[in-house]
Amino acid sequence: GQQVMQIPQYQHVQEGEDFTTYCNSSTTLSNIQWYKQRPGGHPVFLIQLVKSGEVKKQKRLTFQFGEAKKNSSLHITATQTTDVGTYFCAGRNTNAGKSTFGDGTTLTVKP
Amino acid sequence: EADIYQTPRYLVIGTGKKITLECSQTMGHDKMYWYQQDPGMELHLIHYSYGVNSTEKGDLSSESTVSRIRTEHFPLTLESARPSHTSQYLCASTKARTGELFFGEGSRLTVL
């Protein structure tokens, strides 16, 4: 079955440093979504990427979808304490009506 | 904010009890899902539904069962709870076209 892997599992940064999490799928994806889950909370949708090579930005967050549509990344510039949480990617392949979540990357930010 | 609700938010019960976790959404979404998540860990899909009278098992085997008699309601039932069922259960729904998942706040189950 489809597998989606994320690295790193944990990332500790000083406030103001940049952060990147990577998502890799064993199969070609039709789209990929990113979610953020704050400690004790539930996942909240951030963005969806559909096109090969697509890049989208949300303020300090930059999302990329690989040319082969098998990998993606989320980059945060100048992290803030409000960025703390676990970031999940979720990949969907063409024929599946459901997404497969990655393991998540947990970000902690030291003020 | 999405209109998807889960009850109870927290539940502590003894082994062998039957429990039902409720999930309701008012967005008219056809697709609904149940995920199981241990603290700080990944989400595992345990059940999903594409519409009324449609239910499927997810990627992770689960002893729970679900039903979908109404579009807005997708309850999950454990006939006989065990300590291994201790976890957080997250319900989600999506518009058929976009696939963006809206999650409820979760039900944290502890089985003693």
Interface residues (C-beta under 8 A of the other chain):
Chain A: G1 N31 Q33 Y35 G41 H42 P43 V44 F45 Q48 T86 F88 A90 R92 G97 K98 S99 T100 F101 G102 D103 G104 T106
Chain B: K31 Y33 Y35 G40 M41 E42 L43 L45 Y48 Y50 G58 D59 L90 T98 G99 E100 L101 F102 F103 G104 E105 G106
